[in-house]
Amino acid sequence: METFFMILKDQAQDYMGKRHQSEINARLEAERLARKEVGQKFFLMKAVDRCMVEAQPVTWDKGEG
């Protein structure tokens, strides 16, 4: 998994922001947003793991007759 960073506003939001490949770019984006929305708090988030379920195979059992 490739590590990435995101900025999350400290309140409910309908969307996830842009993925940043470097921490420094994410920090710069957080600073930009904080200046734009004075008084709002922003979190710098780092992806540390990933979880997923693989597709289950389809199986057939032959019935009688």
CHARMM-style PDB file with segment names, atoms N, HN, CA, C and O in Angstrom:
ATOM      1  N   MET     1       0.840  -1.186   0.000  1.00  0.00      PROA
ATOM      2  CA  MET     1       0.000   0.000   0.000  1.00  0.00      PROA
ATOM      3  C   MET     1       0.883   1.245   0.000  1.00  0.00      PROA
ATOM      4  O   MET     1       1.874   1.320   0.726  1.00  0.00      PROA
ATOM      5  N   GLU     2       0.515   2.196  -0.807  1.00  0.00      PROA
ATOM      6  HN  GLU     2      -0.291   2.135  -1.397  1.00  0.00      PROA
ATOM      7  CA  GLU     2       1.234   3.460  -0.853  1.00  0.00      PROA
ATOM      8  C   GLU     2       0.643   4.411   0.187  1.00  0.00      PROA
ATOM      9  O   GLU     2      -0.563   4.657   0.194  1.00  0.00      PROA
ATOM     10  N   THR     3       1.489   4.941   1.059  1.00  0.00      PROA
ATOM     11  HN  THR     3       2.469   4.741   1.053  1.00  0.00      PROA
ATOM     12  CA  THR     3       1.031   5.873   2.088  1.00  0.00      PROA
ATOM     13  C   THR     3       0.591   7.183   1.438  1.00  0.00      PROA
ATOM     14  O   THR     3       1.208   7.650   0.480  1.00  0.00      PROA
ATOM     15  N   PHE     4      -0.477   7.767   1.967  1.00  0.00      PROA
ATOM     16  HN  PHE     4      -0.978   7.388   2.746  1.00  0.00      PROA
ATOM     17  CA  PHE     4      -0.919   9.074   1.498  1.00  0.00      PROA
ATOM     18  C   PHE     4      -1.468   9.850   2.680  1.00  0.00      PROA
ATOM     19  O   PHE     4      -1.686   9.294   3.756  1.00  0.00      PROA
ATOM     20  N   PHE     5      -1.687  11.135   2.471  1.00  0.00      PROA
ATOM     21  HN  PHE     5      -1.510  11.587   1.597  1.00  0.00      PROA
ATOM     22  CA  PHE     5      -2.148  12.038   3.515  1.00  0.00      PROA
ATOM     23  C   PHE     5      -3.388  12.770   3.020  1.00  0.00      PROA
ATOM     24  O   PHE     5      -3.543  13.013   1.823  1.00  0.00      PROA
ATOM     25  N   MET     6      -4.276  13.120   3.962  1.00  0.00      PROA
ATOM     26  HN  MET     6      -4.150  12.922   4.934  1.00  0.00      PROA
ATOM     27  CA  MET     6      -5.470  13.893   3.629  1.00  0.00      PROA
ATOM     28  C   MET     6      -5.719  14.903   4.738  1.00  0.00      PROA
ATOM     29  O   MET     6      -5.280  14.726   5.874  1.00  0.00      PROA
ATOM     30  N   ILE     7      -6.426  15.956   4.388  1.00  0.00      PROA
ATOM     31  HN  ILE     7      -6.782  16.100   3.465  1.00  0.00      PROA
ATOM     32  CA  ILE     7      -6.817  16.965   5.360  1.00  0.00      PROA
ATOM     33  C   ILE     7      -8.309  16.809   5.616  1.00  0.00      PROA
ATOM     34  O   ILE     7      -9.104  16.703   4.682  1.00  0.00      PROA
ATOM     35  N   LEU     8      -8.679  16.795   6.886  1.00  0.00      PROA
ATOM     36  HN  LEU     8      -8.034  16.881   7.645  1.00  0.00      PROA
ATOM     37  CA  LEU     8     -10.076  16.625   7.264  1.00  0.00      PROA
ATOM     38  C   LEU     8     -10.497  17.771   8.173  1.00  0.00      PROA
ATOM     39  O   LEU     8      -9.848  18.046   9.182  1.00  0.00      PROA
ATOM     40  N   LYS     9     -11.567  18.424   7.815  1.00  0.00      PROA
ATOM     41  HN  LYS     9     -12.095  18.201   6.995  1.00  0.00      PROA
ATOM     42  CA  LYS     9     -12.110  19.511   8.617  1.00  0.00      PROA
ATOM     43  C   LYS     9     -12.763  18.930   9.862  1.00  0.00      PROA
ATOM     44  O   LYS     9     -13.366  17.859   9.803  1.00  0.00      PROA
ATOM     45  N   ASP    10     -12.648  19.629  10.988  1.00  0.00      PROA
ATOM     46  HN  ASP    10     -12.158  20.499  11.035  1.00  0.00      PROA
ATOM     47  CA  ASP    10     -13.181  19.146  12.263  1.00  0.00      PROA
ATOM     48  C   ASP    10     -14.681  19.415  12.372  1.00  0.00      PROA
ATOM     49  O   ASP    10     -15.136  20.096  13.291  1.00  0.00      PROA
ATOM     50  N   GLN    11     -15.430  18.880  11.434  1.00  0.00      PROA
ATOM     51  HN  GLN    11     -15.060  18.327  10.687  1.00  0.00      PROA
ATOM     52  CA  GLN    11     -16.892  18.895  11.471  1.00  0.00      PROA
ATOM     53  C   GLN    11     -17.372  17.980  10.354  1.00  0.00      PROA
ATOM     54  O   GLN    11     -16.601  17.603   9.471  1.00  0.00      PROA
ATOM     55  N   ALA    12     -18.630  17.633  10.402  1.00  0.00      PROA
ATOM     56  HN  ALA    12     -19.256  17.940  11.119  1.00  0.00      PROA
ATOM     57  CA  ALA    12     -19.175  16.726   9.382  1.00  0.00      PROA
ATOM     58  C   ALA    12     -19.024  17.355   8.000  1.00  0.00      PROA
ATOM     59  O   ALA    12     -19.253  18.550   7.812  1.00  0.00      PROA
ATOM     60  N   GLN    13     -18.634  16.522   7.045  1.00  0.00      PROA
ATOM     61  HN  GLN    13     -18.448  15.551   7.198  1.00  0.00      PROA
ATOM     62  CA  GLN    13     -18.546  16.987   5.665  1.00  0.00      PROA
ATOM     63  C   GLN    13     -18.974  15.868   4.735  1.00  0.00      PROA
ATOM     64  O   GLN    13     -18.855  14.687   5.062  1.00  0.00      PROA
ATOM     65  N   ASP    14     -19.469  16.254   3.578  1.00  0.00      PROA
ATOM     66  HN  ASP    14     -19.565  17.214   3.312  1.00  0.00      PROA
ATOM     67  CA  ASP    14     -20.026  15.299   2.624  1.00  0.00      PROA
ATOM     68  C   ASP    14     -18.993  14.684   1.693  1.00  0.00      PROA
ATOM     69  O   ASP    14     -19.325  13.783   0.923  1.00  0.00      PROA
ATOM     70  N   TYR    15     -17.786  15.133   1.742  1.00  0.00      PROA
ATOM     71  HN  TYR    15     -17.516  15.866   2.367  1.00  0.00      PROA
ATOM     72  CA  TYR    15     -16.795  14.659   0.782  1.00  0.00      PROA
ATOM     73  C   TYR    15     -15.452  14.425   1.470  1.00  0.00      PROA
ATOM     74  O   TYR    15     -15.187  14.942   2.555  1.00  0.00      PROA
ATOM     75  N   MET    16     -14.637  13.650   0.823  1.00  0.00      PROA
ATOM     76  HN  MET    16     -14.852  13.229  -0.058  1.00  0.00      PROA
ATOM     77  CA  MET    16     -13.257  13.488   1.267  1.00  0.00      PROA
ATOM     78  C   MET    16     -12.398  14.332   0.337  1.00  0.00      PROA
ATOM     79  O   MET    16     -12.635  14.379  -0.870  1.00  0.00      PROA
ATOM     80  N   GLY    17     -11.433  14.974   0.888  1.00  0.00      PROA
ATOM     81  HN  GLY    17     -11.241  14.936   1.869  1.00  0.00      PROA
ATOM     82  CA  GLY    17     -10.580  15.847   0.087  1.00  0.00      PROA
ATOM     83  C   GLY    17      -9.588  15.086  -0.773  1.00  0.00      PROA
ATOM     84  O   GLY    17      -9.670  13.868  -0.933  1.00  0.00      PROA
ATOM     85  N   LYS    18      -8.674  15.822  -1.306  1.00  0.00      PROA
ATOM     86  HN  LYS    18      -8.607  16.812  -1.176  1.00  0.00      PROA
ATOM     87  CA  LYS    18      -7.648  15.287  -2.200  1.00  0.00      PROA
ATOM     88  C   LYS    18      -6.620  14.464  -1.424  1.00  0.00      PROA
ATOM     89  O   LYS    18      -6.280  14.790  -0.287  1.00  0.00      PROA
ATOM     90  N   ARG    19      -6.137  13.405  -2.045  1.00  0.00      PROA
ATOM     91  HN  ARG    19      -6.414  13.139  -2.969  1.00  0.00      PROA
ATOM     92  CA  ARG    19      -5.020  12.640  -1.486  1.00  0.00      PROA
ATOM     93  C   ARG    19      -3.721  13.367  -1.806  1.00  0.00      PROA
ATOM     94  O   ARG    19      -3.505  13.819  -2.931  1.00  0.00      PROA
ATOM     95  N   HSD    20      -2.870  13.471  -0.805  1.00  0.00      PROA
ATOM     96  HN  HSD    20      -3.046  13.105   0.108  1.00  0.00      PROA
ATOM     97  CA  HSD    20      -1.556  14.086  -0.987  1.00  0.00      PROA
ATOM     98  C   HSD    20      -0.505  13.006  -0.839  1.00  0.00      PROA
ATOM     99  O   HSD    20      -0.560  12.207   0.096  1.00  0.00      PROA
ATOM    100  N   GLN    21       0.451  12.974  -1.752  1.00  0.00      PROA
ATOM    101  HN  GLN    21       0.495  13.623  -2.512  1.00  0.00      PROA
ATOM    102  CA  GLN    21       1.496  11.954  -1.724  1.00  0.00      PROA
ATOM    103  C   GLN    21       2.595  12.269  -0.721  1.00  0.00      PROA
ATOM    104  O   GLN    21       3.350  11.378  -0.332  1.00  0.00      PROA
ATOM    105  N   SER    22       2.694  13.522  -0.297  1.00  0.00      PROA
ATOM    106  HN  SER    22       2.081  14.246  -0.613  1.00  0.00      PROA
ATOM    107  CA  SER    22       3.721  13.881   0.680  1.00  0.00      PROA
ATOM    108  C   SER    22       3.096  14.628   1.852  1.00  0.00      PROA
ATOM    109  O   SER    22       2.085  15.314   1.708  1.00  0.00      PROA
ATOM    110  N   GLU    23       3.718  14.479   3.003  1.00  0.00      PROA
ATOM    111  HN  GLU    23       4.540  13.921   3.121  1.00  0.00      PROA
ATOM    112  CA  GLU    23       3.228  15.155   4.203  1.00  0.00      PROA
ATOM    113  C   GLU    23       3.362  16.664   4.062  1.00  0.00      PROA
ATOM    114  O   GLU    23       2.482  17.404   4.501  1.00  0.00      PROA
ATOM    115  N   ILE    24       4.434  17.124   3.465  1.00  0.00      PROA
ATOM    116  HN  ILE    24       5.149  16.523   3.108  1.00  0.00      PROA
ATOM    117  CA  ILE    24       4.629  18.569   3.324  1.00  0.00      PROA
ATOM    118  C   ILE    24       3.536  19.198   2.471  1.00  0.00      PROA
ATOM    119  O   ILE    24       3.055  20.283   2.798  1.00  0.00      PROA
ATOM    120  N   ASN    25       3.132  18.543   1.385  1.00  0.00      PROA
ATOM    121  HN  ASN    25       3.523  17.661   1.120  1.00  0.00      PROA
ATOM    122  CA  ASN    25       2.041  19.078   0.556  1.00  0.00      PROA
ATOM    123  C   ASN    25       0.727  19.088   1.321  1.00  0.00      PROA
ATOM    124  O   ASN    25      -0.072  20.013   1.170  1.00  0.00      PROA
ATOM    125  N   ALA    26       0.497  18.075   2.134  1.00  0.00      PROA
ATOM    126  HN  ALA    26       1.145  17.323   2.256  1.00  0.00      PROA
ATOM    127  CA  ALA    26      -0.721  18.032   2.945  1.00  0.00      PROA
ATOM    128  C   ALA    26      -0.712  19.155   3.977  1.00  0.00      PROA
ATOM    129  O   ALA    26      -1.739  19.791   4.214  1.00  0.00      PROA
ATOM    130  N   ARG    27       0.440  19.398   4.588  1.00  0.00      PROA
ATOM    131  HN  ARG    27       1.274  18.881   4.396  1.00  0.00      PROA
ATOM    132  CA  ARG    27       0.549  20.494   5.560  1.00  0.00      PROA
ATOM    133  C   ARG    27       0.284  21.849   4.898  1.00  0.00      PROA
ATOM    134  O   ARG    27      -0.404  22.699   5.462  1.00  0.00      PROA
ATOM    135  N   LEU    28       0.826  22.038   3.720  1.00  0.00      PROA
ATOM    136  HN  LEU    28       1.385  21.347   3.261  1.00  0.00      PROA
ATOM    137  CA  LEU    28       0.588  23.288   2.997  1.00  0.00      PROA
ATOM    138  C   LEU    28      -0.896  23.470   2.688  1.00  0.00      PROA
ATOM    139  O   LEU    28      -1.422  24.579   2.782  1.00  0.00      PROA
ATOM    140  N   GLU    29      -1.567  22.383   2.321  1.00  0.00      PROA
ATOM    141  HN  GLU    29      -1.139  21.482   2.245  1.00  0.00      PROA
ATOM    142  CA  GLU    29      -3.010  22.452   2.051  1.00  0.00      PROA
ATOM    143  C   GLU    29      -3.788  22.764   3.326  1.00  0.00      PROA
ATOM    144  O   GLU    29      -4.740  23.544   3.294  1.00  0.00      PROA
ATOM    145  N   ALA    30      -3.393  22.167   4.442  1.00  0.00      PROA
ATOM    146  HN  ALA    30      -2.620  21.534   4.468  1.00  0.00      PROA
ATOM    147  CA  ALA    30      -4.061  22.447   5.718  1.00  0.00      PROA
ATOM    148  C   ALA    30      -3.908  23.924   6.084  1.00  0.00      PROA
ATOM    149  O   ALA    30      -4.860  24.554   6.543  1.00  0.00      PROA
ATOM    150  N   GLU    31      -2.724  24.467   5.883  1.00  0.00      PROA
ATOM    151  HN  GLU    31      -1.950  23.955   5.510  1.00  0.00      PROA
ATOM    152  CA  GLU    31      -2.494  25.884   6.174  1.00  0.00      PROA
ATOM    153  C   GLU    31      -3.338  26.773   5.265  1.00  0.00      PROA
ATOM    154  O   GLU    31      -3.899  27.772   5.714  1.00  0.00      PROA
ATOM    155  N   ARG    32      -3.425  26.412   4.001  1.00  0.00      PROA
ATOM    156  HN  ARG    32      -2.969  25.601   3.636  1.00  0.00      PROA
ATOM    157  CA  ARG    32      -4.241  27.184   3.055  1.00  0.00      PROA
ATOM    158  C   ARG    32      -5.704  27.198   3.482  1.00  0.00      PROA
ATOM    159  O   ARG    32      -6.351  28.245   3.484  1.00  0.00      PROA
ATOM    160  N   LEU    33      -6.217  26.024   3.845  1.00  0.00      PROA
ATOM    161  HN  LEU    33      -5.691  25.173   3.843  1.00  0.00      PROA
ATOM    162  CA  LEU    33      -7.614  25.927   4.271  1.00  0.00      PROA
ATOM    163  C   LEU    33      -7.857  26.679   5.576  1.00  0.00      PROA
ATOM    164  O   LEU    33      -8.885  27.338   5.732  1.00  0.00      PROA
ATOM    165  N   ALA    34      -6.915  26.583   6.512  1.00  0.00      PROA
ATOM    166  HN  ALA    34      -6.080  26.048   6.386  1.00  0.00      PROA
ATOM    167  CA  ALA    34      -7.067  27.272   7.798  1.00  0.00      PROA
ATOM    168  C   ALA    34      -7.093  28.791   7.609  1.00  0.00      PROA
ATOM    169  O   ALA    34      -7.835  29.493   8.297  1.00  0.00      PROA
ATOM    170  N   ARG    35      -6.293  29.288   6.690  1.00  0.00      PROA
ATOM    171  HN  ARG    35      -5.691  28.719   6.131  1.00  0.00      PROA
ATOM    172  CA  ARG    35      -6.310  30.732   6.405  1.00  0.00      PROA
ATOM    173  C   ARG    35      -7.626  31.145   5.744  1.00  0.00      PROA
ATOM    174  O   ARG    35      -8.137  32.240   5.982  1.00  0.00      PROA
ATOM    175  N   LYS    36      -8.154  30.268   4.927  1.00  0.00      PROA
ATOM    176  HN  LYS    36      -7.738  29.379   4.734  1.00  0.00      PROA
ATOM    177  CA  LYS    36      -9.408  30.543   4.214  1.00  0.00      PROA
ATOM    178  C   LYS    36     -10.601  30.502   5.163  1.00  0.00      PROA
ATOM    179  O   LYS    36     -11.547  31.273   5.005  1.00  0.00      PROA
ATOM    180  N   GLU    37     -10.562  29.610   6.146  1.00  0.00      PROA
ATOM    181  HN  GLU    37      -9.793  28.983   6.275  1.00  0.00      PROA
ATOM    182  CA  GLU    37     -11.680  29.426   7.076  1.00  0.00      PROA
ATOM    183  C   GLU    37     -11.193  29.662   8.507  1.00  0.00      PROA
ATOM    184  O   GLU    37     -11.056  28.725   9.294  1.00  0.00      PROA
ATOM    185  N   VAL    38     -10.939  30.914   8.821  1.00  0.00      PROA
ATOM    186  HN  VAL    38     -11.050  31.675   8.181  1.00  0.00      PROA
ATOM    187  CA  VAL    38     -10.408  31.295  10.130  1.00  0.00      PROA
ATOM    188  C   VAL    38     -11.319  30.773  11.240  1.00  0.00      PROA
ATOM    189  O   VAL    38     -12.539  30.922  11.177  1.00  0.00      PROA
ATOM    190  N   GLY    39     -10.713  30.164  12.253  1.00  0.00      PROA
ATOM    191  HN  GLY    39      -9.722  30.044  12.304  1.00  0.00      PROA
ATOM    192  CA  GLY    39     -11.469  29.622  13.379  1.00  0.00      PROA
ATOM    193  C   GLY    39     -11.788  28.143  13.240  1.00  0.00      PROA
ATOM    194  O   GLY    39     -12.105  27.485  14.231  1.00  0.00      PROA
ATOM    195  N   GLN    40     -11.709  27.610  12.029  1.00  0.00      PROA
ATOM    196  HN  GLN    40     -11.452  28.144  11.224  1.00  0.00      PROA
ATOM    197  CA  GLN    40     -11.965  26.184  11.810  1.00  0.00      PROA
ATOM    198  C   GLN    40     -10.706  25.379  12.110  1.00  0.00      PROA
ATOM    199  O   GLN    40      -9.587  25.860  11.934  1.00  0.00      PROA
ATOM    200  N   LYS    41     -10.909  24.143  12.568  1.00  0.00      PROA
ATOM    201  HN  LYS    41     -11.818  23.752  12.711  1.00  0.00      PROA
ATOM    202  CA  LYS    41      -9.792  23.238  12.835  1.00  0.00      PROA
ATOM    203  C   LYS    41      -9.712  22.203  11.719  1.00  0.00      PROA
ATOM    204  O   LYS    41     -10.732  21.749  11.201  1.00  0.00      PROA
ATOM    205  N   PHE    42      -8.493  21.842  11.360  1.00  0.00      PROA
ATOM    206  HN  PHE    42      -7.664  22.211  11.781  1.00  0.00      PROA
ATOM    207  CA  PHE    42      -8.252  20.853  10.321  1.00  0.00      PROA
ATOM    208  C   PHE    42      -7.273  19.810  10.836  1.00  0.00      PROA
ATOM    209  O   PHE    42      -6.308  20.135  11.527  1.00  0.00      PROA
ATOM    210  N   PHE    43      -7.531  18.568  10.495  1.00  0.00      PROA
ATOM    211  HN  PHE    43      -8.315  18.305   9.933  1.00  0.00      PROA
ATOM    212  CA  PHE    43      -6.653  17.468  10.884  1.00  0.00      PROA
ATOM    213  C   PHE    43      -5.850  16.999   9.678  1.00  0.00      PROA
ATOM    214  O   PHE    43      -6.367  16.937   8.563  1.00  0.00      PROA
ATOM    215  N   LEU    44      -4.595  16.674   9.910  1.00  0.00      PROA
ATOM    216  HN  LEU    44      -4.176  16.726  10.817  1.00  0.00      PROA
ATOM    217  CA  LEU    44      -3.765  16.043   8.898  1.00  0.00      PROA
ATOM    218  C   LEU    44      -3.824  14.546   9.175  1.00  0.00      PROA
ATOM    219  O   LEU    44      -3.368  14.082  10.220  1.00  0.00      PROA
ATOM    220  N   MET    45      -4.384  13.798   8.240  1.00  0.00      PROA
ATOM    221  HN  MET    45      -4.755  14.175   7.391  1.00  0.00      PROA
ATOM    222  CA  MET    45      -4.577  12.357   8.410  1.00  0.00      PROA
ATOM    223  C   MET    45      -3.565  11.598   7.555  1.00  0.00      PROA
ATOM    224  O   MET    45      -3.256  11.997   6.432  1.00  0.00      PROA
ATOM    225  N   LYS    46      -3.054  10.494   8.110  1.00  0.00      PROA
ATOM    226  HN  LYS    46      -3.305  10.169   9.022  1.00  0.00      PROA
ATOM    227  CA  LYS    46      -2.105   9.650   7.387  1.00  0.00      PROA
ATOM    228  C   LYS    46      -2.689   8.248   7.280  1.00  0.00      PROA
ATOM    229  O   LYS    46      -3.095   7.661   8.283  1.00  0.00      PROA
ATOM    230  N   ALA    47      -2.732   7.718   6.071  1.00  0.00      PROA
ATOM    231  HN  ALA    47      -2.403   8.195   5.256  1.00  0.00      PROA
ATOM    232  CA  ALA    47      -3.202   6.342   5.871  1.00  0.00      PROA
ATOM    233  C   ALA    47      -2.101   5.402   6.354  1.00  0.00      PROA
ATOM    234  O   ALA    47      -0.963   5.470   5.890  1.00  0.00      PROA
ATOM    235  N   VAL    48      -2.454   4.530   7.289  1.00  0.00      PROA
ATOM    236  HN  VAL    48      -3.379   4.476   7.666  1.00  0.00      PROA
ATOM    237  CA  VAL    48      -1.452   3.615   7.846  1.00  0.00      PROA
ATOM    238  C   VAL    48      -1.726   2.162   7.495  1.00  0.00      PROA
ATOM    239  O   VAL    48      -0.820   1.332   7.575  1.00  0.00      PROA
ATOM    240  N   ASP    49      -2.937   1.841   7.114  1.00  0.00      PROA
ATOM    241  HN  ASP    49      -3.672   2.516   7.049  1.00  0.00      PROA
ATOM    242  CA  ASP    49      -3.305   0.472   6.765  1.00  0.00      PROA
ATOM    243  C   ASP    49      -4.496   0.484   5.831  1.00  0.00      PROA
ATOM    244  O   ASP    49      -5.148   1.511   5.638  1.00  0.00      PROA
ATOM    245  N   ARG    50      -4.769  -0.673   5.257  1.00  0.00      PROA
ATOM    246  HN  ARG    50      -4.239  -1.507   5.414  1.00  0.00      PROA
ATOM    247  CA  ARG    50      -5.907  -0.817   4.344  1.00  0.00      PROA
ATOM    248  C   ARG    50      -6.577  -2.148   4.649  1.00  0.00      PROA
ATOM    249  O   ARG    50      -5.913  -3.126   4.991  1.00  0.00      PROA
ATOM    250  N   CYS    51      -7.884  -2.174   4.522  1.00  0.00      PROA
ATOM    251  HN  CYS    51      -8.423  -1.379   4.245  1.00  0.00      PROA
ATOM    252  CA  CYS    51      -8.660  -3.390   4.768  1.00  0.00      PROA
ATOM    253  C   CYS    51      -9.616  -3.586   3.600  1.00  0.00      PROA
ATOM    254  O   CYS    51     -10.210  -2.626   3.109  1.00  0.00      PROA
ATOM    255  N   MET    52      -9.762  -4.832   3.157  1.00  0.00      PROA
ATOM    256  HN  MET    52      -9.280  -5.611   3.556  1.00  0.00      PROA
ATOM    257  CA  MET    52     -10.710  -5.109   2.079  1.00  0.00      PROA
ATOM    258  C   MET    52     -11.104  -6.579   2.106  1.00  0.00      PROA
ATOM    259  O   MET    52     -10.380  -7.416   2.645  1.00  0.00      PROA
ATOM    260  N   VAL    53     -12.241  -6.880   1.529  1.00  0.00      PROA
ATOM    261  HN  VAL    53     -12.830  -6.200   1.092  1.00  0.00      PROA
ATOM    262  CA  VAL    53     -12.718  -8.254   1.403  1.00  0.00      PROA
ATOM    263  C   VAL    53     -12.660  -8.618  -0.070  1.00  0.00      PROA
ATOM    264  O   VAL    53     -13.185  -7.892  -0.915  1.00  0.00      PROA
ATOM    265  N   GLU    54     -12.030  -9.725  -0.376  1.00  0.00      PROA
ATOM    266  HN  GLU    54     -11.604 -10.314   0.310  1.00  0.00      PROA
ATOM    267  CA  GLU    54     -11.961 -10.196  -1.756  1.00  0.00      PROA
ATOM    268  C   GLU    54     -13.325 -10.746  -2.162  1.00  0.00      PROA
ATOM    269  O   GLU    54     -14.091 -11.201  -1.312  1.00  0.00      PROA
ATOM    270  N   ALA    55     -13.629 -10.707  -3.454  1.00  0.00      PROA
ATOM    271  HN  ALA    55     -13.007 -10.338  -4.145  1.00  0.00      PROA
ATOM    272  CA  ALA    55     -14.889 -11.255  -3.964  1.00  0.00      PROA
ATOM    273  C   ALA    55     -14.941 -12.757  -3.688  1.00  0.00      PROA
ATOM    274  O   ALA    55     -13.958 -13.472  -3.882  1.00  0.00      PROA
ATOM    275  N   GLN    56     -16.080 -13.209  -3.242  1.00  0.00      PROA
ATOM    276  HN  GLN    56     -16.878 -12.628  -3.084  1.00  0.00      PROA
ATOM    277  CA  GLN    56     -16.265 -14.626  -2.957  1.00  0.00      PROA
ATOM    278  C   GLN    56     -16.582 -15.367  -4.255  1.00  0.00      PROA
ATOM    279  O   GLN    56     -17.355 -14.867  -5.072  1.00  0.00      PROA
ATOM    280  N   PRO    57     -16.001 -16.548  -4.457  1.00  0.00      PROA
ATOM    281  CA  PRO    57     -16.289 -17.296  -5.686  1.00  0.00      PROA
ATOM    282  C   PRO    57     -17.726 -17.833  -5.684  1.00  0.00      PROA
ATOM    283  O   PRO    57     -18.297 -18.106  -4.628  1.00  0.00      PROA
ATOM    284  N   VAL    58     -18.292 -17.978  -6.871  1.00  0.00      PROA
ATOM    285  HN  VAL    58     -17.829 -17.757  -7.729  1.00  0.00      PROA
ATOM    286  CA  VAL    58     -19.622 -18.575  -7.024  1.00  0.00      PROA
ATOM    287  C   VAL    58     -19.434 -20.078  -7.183  1.00  0.00      PROA
ATOM    288  O   VAL    58     -18.627 -20.523  -7.999  1.00  0.00      PROA
ATOM    289  N   THR    59     -20.178 -20.859  -6.405  1.00  0.00      PROA
ATOM    290  HN  THR    59     -20.834 -20.497  -5.742  1.00  0.00      PROA
ATOM    291  CA  THR    59     -20.076 -22.318  -6.513  1.00  0.00      PROA
ATOM    292  C   THR    59     -21.449 -22.898  -6.828  1.00  0.00      PROA
ATOM    293  O   THR    59     -22.478 -22.323  -6.473  1.00  0.00      PROA
ATOM    294  N   TRP    60     -21.447 -24.049  -7.501  1.00  0.00      PROA
ATOM    295  HN  TRP    60     -20.612 -24.516  -7.790  1.00  0.00      PROA
ATOM    296  CA  TRP    60     -22.670 -24.756  -7.856  1.00  0.00      PROA
ATOM    297  C   TRP    60     -22.587 -26.164  -7.293  1.00  0.00      PROA
ATOM    298  O   TRP    60     -21.543 -26.812  -7.363  1.00  0.00      PROA
ATOM    299  N   ASP    61     -23.692 -26.631  -6.735  1.00  0.00      PROA
ATOM    300  HN  ASP    61     -24.541 -26.105  -6.678  1.00  0.00      PROA
ATOM    301  CA  ASP    61     -23.803 -28.023  -6.295  1.00  0.00      PROA
ATOM    302  C   ASP    61     -24.839 -28.690  -7.183  1.00  0.00      PROA
ATOM    303  O   ASP    61     -25.977 -28.231  -7.272  1.00  0.00      PROA
ATOM    304  N   LYS    62     -24.446 -29.770  -7.837  1.00  0.00      PROA
ATOM    305  HN  LYS    62     -23.521 -30.143  -7.765  1.00  0.00      PROA
ATOM    306  CA  LYS    62     -25.368 -30.462  -8.734  1.00  0.00      PROA
ATOM    307  C   LYS    62     -26.430 -31.172  -7.904  1.00  0.00      PROA
ATOM    308  O   LYS    62     -26.116 -31.948  -7.003  1.00  0.00      PROA
ATOM    309  N   GLY    63     -27.684 -30.894  -8.221  1.00  0.00      PROA
ATOM    310  HN  GLY    63     -27.939 -30.263  -8.954  1.00  0.00      PROA
ATOM    311  CA  GLY    63     -28.788 -31.535  -7.513  1.00  0.00      PROA
ATOM    312  C   GLY    63     -29.109 -32.904  -8.095  1.00  0.00      PROA
ATOM    313  O   GLY    63     -28.546 -33.309  -9.112  1.00  0.00      PROA
ATOM    314  N   GLU    64     -30.005 -33.597  -7.449  1.00  0.00      PROA
ATOM    315  HN  GLU    64     -30.462 -33.268  -6.623  1.00  0.00      PROA
ATOM    316  CA  GLU    64     -30.431 -34.917  -7.946  1.00  0.00      PROA
ATOM    317  C   GLU    64     -31.400 -34.733  -9.112  1.00  0.00      PROA
ATOM    318  O   GLU    64     -32.216 -33.811  -9.121  1.00  0.00      PROA
ATOM    319  N   GLY    65     -31.292 -35.635 -10.102  1.00  0.00      PROA
ATOM    320  HN  GLY    65     -30.629 -36.383 -10.095  1.00  0.00      PROA
ATOM    321  CA  GLY    65     -32.237 -35.679 -11.214  1.00  0.00      PROA
ATOM    322  C   GLY    65     -31.838 -34.828 -12.300  1.00  0.00      PROA
ATOM    323  OT1 GLY    65     -32.532 -34.754 -13.314  1.00  0.00      PROA
TER     324      GLY     65
END
